[in-house]
Amino acid sequence: MQRTFALNIQQPRPPVATPNDLAAYWMPFTANRAFKRAPRMLAGAKDMHYFTTDGRSIIDAAAGMWCSNAGHGRSQITEAIAKQAANLDFAPPFQFGHPQAFELASRIAALAPDGLDHVFFCNSGSEAVDTALKVAIAYHATCGNAERTRLIGRERGYHGVGFGGISVGGMVNNRKLFGGMLTGVDHLPTIYVRDKQAFTKGEPEWGAHLADELERIVGIHGASTIAAVIVEPMAGSTGVLVTPKGYLERLRAICDKHGILLIFDEVITGYGRLGYAFAAERYGVMPDMITFAKGITNGAVPMGGVLIRDAIHDAFMKGPEHMVELFHGYTYSAHPLACAAGLATLDLYREEGLFERARKLEPLFADAVMALKNEPNVVDIRTVGITAGIDLAAKDNSPGLRGFEALNSAFHHHDLMLRVAGDTLALTPPLIVSEAQIGEIMDKVAKVIRSVA
Ligand SMILES: Cc1ncc(COP(=O)(O)O)c(C=O)c1O
């Protein structure tokens, strides 16, 4: 049944107290001192809105953090979590199971391209990435190719914060203080070249050839040393970098030629962001593994996972049957609360047709964002699915300052939640966003951009 997507700012709000001591909590990926001087404090959320501790209603143009694709406080999900907590609060995932874990794995496999039929659960995108990288290396070893250990990421890629993820990732601030990281890692060049791609709606025409750089890397190291390539079909965290037309097909072909596994990191693009269950479907390219997290539970309970191609899974299913096949897993893999949230979330996505809805809204969303082109300091806009990146020129030779001011201006003065990556504003609202709310968000974004001119 289709819901109506009315503005819902009259919800009762929970009574909240603003804490008077902010010192103890060292916040992740946050300018802690600046935050604690002017906190952006959230107390509640419903549908398209957050509610602040000082009683304001803030429209969410970020789906929380690319997570809440069905909007916030969805009772179907929260009730499923509560019921599950009362019934089975925890089940050890090593050597024991519970029905919801198997059901959820089957439901996720059914959404994925045929042949990606096995799911390994963990608790976050970072764990999903580390899991996929480990499975890739272990798979080659299992097949007698133990020298295939090298991993290839990409400049400006983000794959979370585990040592595996930052090693294949390509964001300098996430890497430079953390030592040598994994050895045997190389990087493809970024897919974003502003001169050739600026102000493109959807996938840029220019850039498919950048995939050929994999041949150059093979030429340096030898294909027989390379286990896997990992890329995001849309790089969200580095500012919404959209994959050029034809790029993924070329990467797939080169991987096939050399026996290299291809991993799509779909932690952001999974579950509807680009109008399909997975971006692999949008692009018609079949990877060997897909990592996911965020949208699988609508953000309501931490969960991540890896979809794994049958041949890879099956390669491990040999040896004595009493033996563990893969020495890997987490205490909270397939946690009952996460599985309950995941099942309820997939129901909601299906019942409300949210992936199709995203597909339908995409042109309108892209036009609305592109209309901000002539606002001050806008140097590029990129759009894909229900996501856009707006690059602002750096202020006072201080990269990130204008973006940070925009984040604050949006929250404190324009009742808008944005995501910011450096000086890029990322817009990625829940997929329930109405046409009117898209207009409202763009009006607010325009005001924010002017306020930091
Ligand atoms: C593509 C991608 N991979 C991995 C991650 C890491 O996920 P998490 O923060 O859940 O560890 C993210 C987070 O934004 C991501 O965008």
The ligand as a Tripos MOL2 file, in Angstrom:
@<TRIPOS>MOLECULE
LIG
   16    16     1     0     0
SMALL
NO_CHARGES

@<TRIPOS>ATOM
      1 C1         31.1400    2.7760    0.6810 C.3       1 LIG1
      2 C2         31.3010    2.6520    2.1590 C.ar      1 LIG1
      3 N1         31.9260    1.5970    2.6730 N.ar      1 LIG1
      4 C3         32.0830    1.4220    3.9870 C.ar      1 LIG1
      5 C4         31.5900    2.3550    4.8780 C.ar      1 LIG1
      6 C5         31.8030    2.1650    6.3370 C.3       1 LIG1
      7 O1         30.6300    1.8770    6.9850 O.3       1 LIG1
      8 P1         30.5470    1.9470    8.5800 P.3       1 LIG1
      9 O2         30.6720    3.3810    8.9580 O.co2     1 LIG1
     10 O3         29.2080    1.3380    8.8860 O.co2     1 LIG1
     11 O4         31.6690    1.1240    9.1150 O.co2     1 LIG1
     12 C6         30.9130    3.4770    4.3910 C.ar      1 LIG1
     13 C7         30.3620    4.4800    5.3040 C.2       1 LIG1
     14 O5         29.8770    5.5140    4.9280 O.2       1 LIG1
     15 C8         30.7870    3.6430    3.0000 C.ar      1 LIG1
     16 O6         30.1850    4.7150    2.4780 O.3       1 LIG1
@<TRIPOS>BOND
     1     1     2 1
     2     2     3 ar
     3     2    15 ar
     4     3     4 ar
     5     4     5 ar
     6     5     6 1
     7     5    12 ar
     8     6     7 1
     9     7     8 1
    10     8     9 2
    11     8    10 1
    12     8    11 1
    13    12    13 1
    14    12    15 ar
    15    13    14 2
    16    15    16 1
@<TRIPOS>SUBSTRUCTURE
     1 LIG1         1 GROUP 0 **** ****
